[in-house]
Amino acid sequence: MLKKASLVVVLLVSATVLMAMGGGRGGDFGRTPRVEKNHAVSITDAAGTVIEGEKFSWEGRLHVSGYLGMAQIIVPFDKVKELSVGEKKERKVRVSARMRDGSETVFDVDADSRCYGDAVFGSFMLQMDEIKAIQFK
């Protein structure tokens, strides 16, 4: 009897843990995070699809955060003209930012961080490693 009770407890705990893991990207992401300022963008994904969007955000923020050497940096969208995203290496992607003042900065961003926005068809979400380029209008 004790063995059967133990088996039931193990099965219930296992089922709960597996259900809590979720379905990954397959599910609905909900809605686009609300942002204080409207940034209009043209995003090209890794497959070459272009999405015209607005109310663009990175993780719900109006900047992108990454790493330049040992330093953690924040790059506000107001200063960016275009972001070009390189290939995924380990859990990061190399991002080249062409700034509105003509300068360029290269830094690393977490590959699984998410970008959100609204488009004519509804809302969209892409992970950084799924993006080829973002042009700010």
Secondary structure, 3 states (H helix, E strand, C coil): CHHHHHHHHHHHHHHHHHHHCCCHHHCCCCCCCCCCCCCCEEEEECCCCEEEEEEEEECCECEEEEEECCEEEEEEHHHEEEEEEEEEECCEEEEEEEECCCCEEEEEEECCCEEEEEECCEEEEEEHHHEEEEEEC
